[in-house]
Amino acid sequence: MPPPRYNHCIAKVFRNYRKAPILDKKAFTLAEVLITLGIIGVVAALTIPALVAKYDEMVMVNKLKRTYSELANAIELRKAELGTDSYADQFSPDLTEAEQLDGFVKYLNVIERCSASDTKGCGGSYTIYPKNKTNDGFGNVKTSKSTSERAVLNDGTIVRMSKRNWTGNCEVTYAKYETDANGNYTNVVDGKPVPEYYTAQHCAEIFFDINGSKRRNQFGYDNYSFAVSPTKLDQHSGYGGLYDTIRTGKLNYERYTEGKY
């Protein structure tokens, strides 16, 4: 049992503690809270869109890499099946566009297959925009349509076939047109531009939309293309520049709207 003096000291401490003044507690005023929330909101408004855009770009680039790898592998498997060293055999002009597409998409996980005349299935017919704002030669923004022989893969990718009626060693004749600095045709007769011709080595061209018919539907963002020559697959820079995108990890496209150029 503690001595009486010890108990007396304890009692004195408790008496002094009960008499001690209560210190004022500091707190934020309503104005301070509102200002803080306002600052947080401004910072979020400035940073979140950039973070979302960066994430979206990463997702699209990764999807592009995966899709191109699958398509290239399918074309390689078709070449091995035919027992040839050239891609030309599987894209012979003697084959229909449908036969050319079916030749390699059988190595992919296809969930829907549509003909060029079908404007409803496989994403239907929708507008695709060039990578950069382009004059169609008559003062309007140039666009194209998604109709062709096509197939939808299990991840939603739409693969479209573009046949080339080549001769010799995949030699194709193309037309180009003289334009001014604004992209308007300068050599027009009876309302039609007069073409100049050149050749390129294309056995075929493969187009694909990595997120199906969902927007943006623009080359350089979700639409890409590669040309098939006898010995290699090559990008078309104007149709998305897929190798450049894969190499840099950056989407390359211009935001614009359809209408007058």
Secondary structure, 3 states (H helix, E strand, C coil): CCCHHHHHHHHHHHHHHHHCCCCCCCCCCHHHHHHHHHHHHHHHHHHHHHHHHHHHHHHHHHHHHHHHHHHHHHHHHHHHHHCCCCCHHHHCCCCCHHHHHHHHHCCCCEEEEECCCCCCCCCCCCEEECCCCCECCCCEECCEECCCCEEEECCCCEEEEEECCCECCCEEEEEEECECCCCCECCEECCEECEEEEEEECCEEEEEECCCCCCCCEECCCEEEEEECCCCEEECHHHCCHHHHHHHCCCCCCCCCCCEC
